[in-house]
Amino acid sequence: MNALAATNRNFRNAARILGLDSKLLNSLLIPFREIKVECTIPKDDGSLVSYIGFRVQHDNARGPMKGGIRYHPEVDLDEVNALAQLMTWKTAVVDIPYGGAKGGIGCDPKDLSKSELERLTRVFTQKIHDLIGIHADVPAPDMGTNAQTMAWILDEYSKFHGHSPAVVTGKPLDLGGSLGREAATGRGVVFATEALLAELGKNVKDLTFAIQGFGNVGSWAARLIHERGGKVIAVSDISGAVRNLDGIDILELLQHKESTGSLQKFAGAESMDPSELLVHECDVLIPCALGGVLNRDNAADVKAKFIVEAANHPTDPEADEILSKKGVIILPDIYANAGGVTVSYFEWVQNIQGFMWDEDKVNNELRRYMTRAFQSIKGMCQAHDCNLRMGAFTLGVDRVARATLLRGWEA
């Protein structure tokens, strides 16, 4: 099942549990605006090449729309639609005053030079500058983009609208970025995990972890779990996978990857088949890579007791059912990986105020938001006798529906 179909299914289940009116349901489901633009740039060799860019603005009932921009060969309108909708529910779950959006360009950033990426980003910004804005739609980095990408968007947008640091988040610190933003998604994953474990009388330091994906999110989650005494026994990324049942020294692994560009040939662990990581013996499995990695083909073999969805849509609905029957507790993506958008909100607030926070304040506020959100999800689980995924979806959908009704959507 693709990401859009799965997201729609979860939404409809939540709407049914909440007893939403069918007209309101359709209004919440249909995106506010879909944007598709053609971006033609000269390559470094002088030839012209064209790419398709998308921006889906899903809902603005609770505030400006918010969501990342990804550069990836498989970006298409369906995927961007699903991720924009997820952002609407995600921002509502952690109770920050945003709606959902998502964008992307169908390209492989590895095939483009830095100057070609800059030209592509600037052309894309020129095409959408009048549809984004500080109080309309605030982009952020995502797969294949980074702080530098946001700096180019900020600069290009400011040519049309004047200096506007709050128009994007995830910026470099020198341009108004927030301390703590780089680690925010991974740190939020750990805070979410701690909130869940505390509810069950467990502690990170007593458990074993397997982490799929060792990019920004996975590496920060691994580092913070390691700092807390948790035992990370298996890690994988695009270069391969390694394991050490006695626990991997994450700081040494980070240094090894920094120097070699790969997890392979790390002295502190043995190589393993990357496909085995998802079904490796462990207490907590944290998928931090692409969507759909847990499906009906491998769900029955998963041995973890907990799955923390650091990636977007890593678990297909068929796998969800199989894992639930096995008693696996899943902390859903729309809550577990919301640390990034929460600290993006803090960055936006700092830019609007023109007053920057220190890193301790950022991290303490993030812990407070993630812990409070878990308690709200737990309340919905108890009220509707549902699992954590439906608890999170009913919480998010209910908040957006209430805001929509209060604004007078039928007027």
C-alpha positions as CSV (number, residue, x, y, z in Angstrom):
1,M,0.0,0.0,0.0
2,N,1.5,3.4,-1.0
3,A,2.0,6.2,1.5
4,L,-1.1,8.2,0.4
5,A,-3.5,5.2,0.6
6,A,-2.1,4.2,4.1
7,T,-2.3,7.8,5.4
8,N,-5.9,8.1,4.1
9,R,-6.8,4.8,5.7
10,N,-5.5,5.9,9.1
11,F,-7.3,9.2,8.8
12,R,-10.6,7.6,7.9
13,N,-10.3,5.2,10.8
14,A,-9.6,8.1,13.1
15,A,-12.6,10.1,11.6
16,R,-14.8,7.0,12.2
17,I,-13.7,6.7,15.8
18,L,-14.4,10.4,16.3
19,G,-17.7,10.3,14.5
20,L,-16.9,13.1,12.1
21,D,-19.5,14.4,9.7
22,S,-18.9,13.1,6.2
23,K,-18.8,16.6,4.7
24,L,-16.2,17.7,7.2
25,L,-14.2,14.5,6.7
26,N,-13.9,15.2,2.9
27,S,-13.0,18.9,3.6
28,L,-10.2,17.8,5.9
29,L,-8.9,15.2,3.5
30,I,-8.7,17.4,0.3
31,P,-5.5,19.5,0.1
32,F,-5.9,23.3,0.3
33,R,-3.6,23.7,-2.7
34,E,-1.4,21.5,-5.0
35,I,1.4,23.2,-6.9
36,K,3.3,21.6,-9.7
37,V,6.1,23.6,-11.4
38,E,8.6,23.1,-14.2
39,C,12.2,24.0,-13.2
40,T,14.7,24.3,-16.1
41,I,18.3,25.1,-15.3
42,P,21.6,25.2,-17.2
43,K,24.0,22.5,-16.1
44,D,27.6,23.2,-15.6
45,D,28.4,22.0,-19.2
46,G,25.9,24.5,-20.6
47,S,23.2,22.0,-21.5
48,L,19.6,22.6,-20.2
49,V,17.8,20.1,-18.0
50,S,14.2,20.2,-16.7
51,Y,12.8,18.9,-13.4
52,I,9.3,18.8,-11.9
53,G,8.8,20.5,-8.5
54,F,5.9,20.1,-6.2
55,R,4.4,21.8,-3.2
56,V,1.3,20.5,-1.6
57,Q,-0.4,22.7,1.0
58,H,-2.7,20.5,2.9
59,D,-4.4,22.5,5.7
60,N,-4.1,25.9,7.4
61,A,-6.9,25.7,10.0
62,R,-4.5,25.8,12.9
63,G,-1.8,28.2,11.5
64,P,0.7,28.6,8.6
65,M,1.4,25.4,6.7
66,K,4.7,23.7,7.5
67,G,6.7,20.9,5.9
68,G,10.0,19.9,4.3
69,I,11.3,20.0,0.8
70,R,12.9,16.8,-0.4
71,Y,15.2,16.2,-3.4
72,H,14.8,12.6,-4.5
73,P,14.4,10.7,-7.8
74,E,11.1,9.1,-6.6
75,V,9.4,12.3,-5.5
76,D,5.9,12.3,-7.0
77,L,2.6,14.1,-6.2
78,D,1.1,11.1,-4.4
79,E,4.0,10.9,-2.0
80,V,4.1,14.6,-1.4
81,N,0.3,14.6,-0.8
82,A,0.6,11.9,1.8
83,L,3.5,13.6,3.6
84,A,1.7,17.0,3.6
85,Q,-1.4,15.4,5.2
86,L,0.8,13.6,7.8
87,M,2.3,17.0,8.7
88,T,-1.2,18.4,9.3
89,W,-1.9,15.7,11.9
90,K,1.7,15.7,13.2
91,T,1.8,19.4,14.1
92,A,-1.6,19.0,15.8
93,V,-0.4,16.0,17.8
94,V,2.4,18.0,19.4
95,D,0.1,21.0,19.6
96,I,2.1,23.6,17.7
97,P,0.2,26.2,15.7
98,Y,0.8,25.0,12.2
99,G,-0.9,23.1,9.4
100,G,0.7,20.7,7.0
101,A,2.6,21.0,3.7
102,K,5.3,19.2,1.9
103,G,7.4,19.8,-1.2
104,G,9.9,18.2,-3.4
105,I,11.8,18.0,-6.7
106,G,12.2,14.8,-8.7
107,C,15.9,14.8,-9.0
108,D,19.0,12.9,-7.6
109,P,21.0,15.5,-5.7
110,K,24.1,13.2,-6.0
111,D,24.0,13.7,-9.7
112,L,24.1,17.5,-9.4
113,S,27.0,19.8,-8.5
114,K,26.6,22.4,-5.8
115,S,26.2,25.2,-8.3
116,E,23.5,23.1,-10.1
117,L,21.7,22.5,-6.9
118,E,21.8,26.2,-6.1
119,R,20.4,27.1,-9.5
120,L,17.6,24.5,-9.2
121,T,16.7,25.7,-5.7
122,R,16.5,29.3,-6.8
123,V,14.4,28.5,-9.8
124,F,12.0,26.4,-7.6
125,T,11.8,29.3,-5.1
126,Q,11.1,31.8,-7.9
127,K,8.1,29.6,-9.0
128,I,6.6,29.3,-5.6
129,H,7.7,32.5,-3.7
130,D,4.3,34.1,-3.8
131,L,2.6,31.0,-2.3
132,I,4.9,30.5,0.6
133,G,5.6,33.0,3.4
134,I,6.1,33.6,7.2
135,H,2.4,33.4,7.9
136,A,1.4,31.2,4.9
137,D,3.7,28.2,4.4
138,V,7.2,27.7,6.0
139,P,9.5,25.1,4.3
140,A,12.2,23.1,6.0
141,P,14.9,20.6,5.0
142,D,14.0,17.0,4.2
143,M,15.6,14.1,2.4
144,G,18.3,15.3,0.0
145,T,18.2,18.9,1.3
146,N,19.9,20.7,4.2
147,A,20.7,24.0,5.9
148,Q,22.4,25.3,2.7
149,T,19.3,24.6,0.6
150,M,17.3,26.6,3.1
151,A,19.8,29.5,2.9
152,W,19.4,29.6,-0.8
153,I,15.6,29.7,-0.5
154,L,15.8,32.4,2.2
155,D,18.0,34.5,-0.1
156,E,15.9,34.1,-3.2
157,Y,12.6,34.7,-1.3
158,S,14.1,37.8,0.3
159,K,14.8,39.3,-3.1
160,F,11.1,39.5,-3.6
161,H,9.8,40.1,-0.1
162,G,12.7,41.7,1.9
163,H,14.7,40.0,4.6
164,S,12.5,37.2,5.9
165,P,14.5,34.8,8.1
166,A,11.3,33.1,9.4
167,V,10.2,32.0,5.9
168,V,12.2,28.7,6.3
169,T,13.5,26.7,9.2
170,G,16.5,24.4,9.5
171,K,18.7,27.3,8.4
172,P,22.4,27.7,9.2
173,L,23.0,29.4,12.6
174,D,24.6,32.4,10.9
175,L,21.3,33.1,9.1
176,G,19.0,32.8,12.1
177,G,18.9,29.0,12.5
178,S,18.2,27.6,16.0
179,L,20.6,25.8,18.3
180,G,19.6,22.2,18.7
181,R,17.8,22.0,15.3
182,E,20.3,19.5,13.8
183,A,19.8,17.0,16.5
184,A,16.1,17.8,17.0
185,T,14.4,14.9,15.2
186,G,16.7,12.3,16.7
187,R,16.4,13.9,20.2
188,G,12.6,14.0,19.9
189,V,12.7,10.2,19.0
190,V,14.6,9.6,22.2
191,F,12.3,11.8,24.3
192,A,9.3,10.0,22.8
193,T,10.9,6.6,23.5
194,E,11.6,7.6,27.1
195,A,8.0,8.8,27.6
196,L,6.7,5.4,26.4
197,L,9.1,3.4,28.4
198,A,8.4,5.4,31.6
199,E,4.7,4.6,31.2
200,L,5.7,0.9,31.3
201,G,8.2,1.2,34.1
202,K,11.2,0.6,31.8
203,N,14.4,2.6,31.1
204,V,16.6,3.2,28.0
205,K,19.7,2.0,29.9
206,D,18.2,-1.5,30.4
207,L,17.3,-2.2,26.8
208,T,18.9,-3.2,23.5
209,F,18.3,-1.2,20.3
210,A,18.5,-1.8,16.5
211,I,18.6,1.3,14.3
212,Q,17.9,1.2,10.5
213,G,19.3,4.3,8.9
214,F,22.4,6.2,10.2
215,G,21.8,9.6,8.6
216,N,21.0,12.7,10.6
217,V,18.1,11.2,12.6
218,G,19.5,7.7,13.2
219,S,22.9,8.8,14.1
220,W,21.6,11.4,16.7
221,A,19.1,8.9,18.1
222,A,22.0,6.3,18.4
223,R,24.3,8.8,20.0
224,L,21.7,9.9,22.6
225,I,20.7,6.4,23.4
226,H,24.3,5.5,23.9
227,E,24.8,8.5,26.2
228,R,21.9,7.3,28.3
229,G,23.5,3.8,28.7
230,G,21.2,2.1,26.2
231,K,22.9,-0.8,24.2
232,V,22.8,-0.2,20.4
233,I,23.5,-3.6,19.1
234,A,22.9,-3.2,15.3
235,V,23.0,-0.3,12.9
236,S,22.5,-0.1,9.1
237,D,22.6,2.5,6.3
238,I,22.9,2.5,2.6
239,S,26.6,1.4,2.9
240,G,25.8,-1.8,4.9
241,A,25.1,-3.0,8.4
242,V,27.1,-3.8,11.5
243,R,26.3,-5.5,14.8
244,N,27.8,-6.1,18.2
245,L,25.7,-7.9,20.8
246,D,27.7,-6.4,23.6
247,G,26.8,-2.9,22.3
248,I,28.4,-0.7,19.6
249,D,30.5,2.3,20.7
250,I,28.5,4.9,18.8
251,L,31.0,7.7,19.0
252,E,33.7,5.4,17.5
253,L,31.2,4.4,14.8
254,L,30.5,8.0,14.0
255,Q,34.2,8.8,13.7
256,H,34.6,5.7,11.4
257,K,31.8,6.8,9.2
258,E,33.1,10.3,9.1
259,S,36.5,9.2,8.0
260,T,35.5,6.4,5.6
261,G,32.0,7.3,4.5
262,S,30.8,3.9,5.3
263,L,29.8,1.6,8.2
264,Q,31.8,-1.3,6.6
265,K,35.1,-2.5,8.1
266,F,34.4,-0.9,11.5
267,A,36.7,-2.6,14.0
268,G,34.1,-2.5,16.9
269,A,31.5,-4.6,15.2
270,E,30.9,-7.4,12.6
271,S,29.3,-6.9,9.3
272,M,25.8,-8.3,8.8
273,D,23.2,-8.5,6.0
274,P,21.3,-5.1,6.1
275,S,18.0,-6.9,5.4
276,E,18.4,-8.8,8.7
277,L,18.4,-5.7,10.8
278,L,14.6,-5.3,10.8
279,V,14.2,-8.8,12.2
280,H,17.2,-8.8,14.5
281,E,16.8,-9.8,18.1
282,C,16.4,-6.6,20.1
283,D,14.1,-4.8,22.6
284,V,13.5,-1.6,20.5
285,L,13.6,-1.3,16.7
286,I,14.0,2.2,15.3
287,P,13.5,2.5,11.5
288,C,15.0,5.9,10.5
289,A,15.2,5.4,6.7
290,L,12.6,5.2,3.9
291,G,8.9,4.3,4.2
292,G,7.3,0.9,3.7
293,V,10.3,-1.1,5.1
294,L,8.1,-3.1,7.5
295,N,5.5,-5.0,5.4
296,R,3.6,-8.3,5.3
297,D,6.7,-10.1,4.0
298,N,8.8,-9.4,7.1
299,A,6.5,-8.3,9.9
300,A,5.9,-11.8,11.2
301,D,9.7,-12.2,11.7
302,V,10.2,-9.0,13.7
303,K,11.5,-9.9,17.2
304,A,11.5,-6.4,18.7
305,K,9.0,-5.7,21.5
306,F,8.8,-2.0,20.6
307,I,9.0,-0.1,17.3
308,V,9.7,3.6,17.3
309,E,8.9,5.1,13.9
310,A,11.6,7.7,13.3
311,A,11.0,7.5,9.5
312,N,7.7,8.6,7.8
313,H,5.4,5.7,7.1
314,P,7.9,2.8,7.8
315,T,5.1,0.3,8.6
316,D,2.5,-0.7,6.0
317,P,-1.0,-1.2,7.4
318,E,-0.8,-5.0,6.7
319,A,2.4,-5.1,8.8
320,D,0.7,-3.0,11.4
321,E,-2.0,-5.6,11.9
322,I,0.5,-8.5,12.0
323,L,2.7,-6.7,14.6
324,S,-0.3,-5.7,16.7
325,K,-1.4,-9.3,16.9
326,K,2.1,-10.2,18.1
327,G,1.8,-7.7,20.9
328,V,4.5,-5.4,19.4
329,I,4.0,-1.8,20.7
330,I,4.4,0.8,17.9
331,L,5.1,4.4,18.6
332,P,3.7,6.0,15.4
333,D,5.6,8.4,13.1
334,I,3.3,11.3,13.5
335,Y,4.4,11.5,17.1
336,A,7.8,9.8,17.3
337,N,9.5,11.9,14.6
338,A,7.8,15.2,15.5
339,G,10.9,16.6,17.3
340,G,12.2,18.2,14.0
341,V,9.0,20.2,13.3
342,T,8.7,21.1,17.0
343,V,12.2,22.7,17.0
344,S,11.4,24.2,13.6
345,Y,8.5,25.9,15.4
346,F,10.9,27.2,18.1
347,E,13.2,28.5,15.3
348,W,10.3,30.3,13.6
349,V,9.3,31.8,17.0
350,Q,12.9,33.0,17.6
351,N,13.1,34.6,14.2
352,I,9.7,36.4,14.6
353,Q,10.8,37.7,18.0
354,G,14.3,38.5,16.9
355,F,15.5,36.9,20.1
356,M,17.5,33.6,20.1
357,W,17.4,30.9,22.7
358,D,20.3,28.9,24.2
359,E,20.5,25.2,23.4
360,D,19.4,24.1,26.9
361,K,16.2,26.0,26.5
362,V,15.5,24.5,23.1
363,N,16.1,20.9,24.4
364,N,14.1,21.4,27.6
365,E,11.2,22.8,25.7
366,L,11.4,19.9,23.2
367,R,11.3,17.4,26.1
368,R,8.2,19.2,27.5
369,Y,6.3,19.2,24.2
370,M,7.1,15.6,23.5
371,T,6.2,14.4,27.0
372,R,3.0,16.4,27.0
373,A,2.0,15.0,23.6
374,F,2.5,11.5,24.8
375,Q,0.2,12.1,27.7
376,S,-2.4,13.5,25.3
377,I,-2.1,10.4,23.0
378,K,-2.4,8.1,26.0
379,G,-5.6,10.0,27.0
380,M,-7.1,9.4,23.5
381,C,-6.1,5.7,23.7
382,Q,-8.0,5.3,26.9
383,A,-11.0,7.3,25.7
384,H,-11.4,5.4,22.5
385,D,-9.9,2.0,23.5
386,C,-7.4,2.1,20.6
387,N,-3.6,1.6,20.0
388,L,-1.0,4.3,20.0
389,R,-1.3,5.0,16.2
390,M,-5.0,5.5,16.4
391,G,-4.5,7.5,19.6
392,A,-2.2,9.8,17.8
393,F,-4.3,10.1,14.7
394,T,-7.5,10.7,16.7
395,L,-5.7,13.4,18.7
396,G,-4.4,15.2,15.6
397,V,-7.6,14.9,13.5
398,D,-9.7,16.0,16.5
399,R,-7.7,19.1,17.0
400,V,-7.7,20.1,13.3
401,A,-11.5,19.3,13.0
402,R,-12.2,21.5,16.1
403,A,-10.2,24.4,14.7
404,T,-11.9,24.0,11.3
405,L,-15.4,24.1,12.9
406,L,-14.5,27.1,15.1
407,R,-13.4,29.0,12.0
408,G,-16.8,28.4,10.3
409,W,-15.7,26.2,7.4
410,E,-19.3,26.1,5.9
411,A,-19.7,29.9,5.7
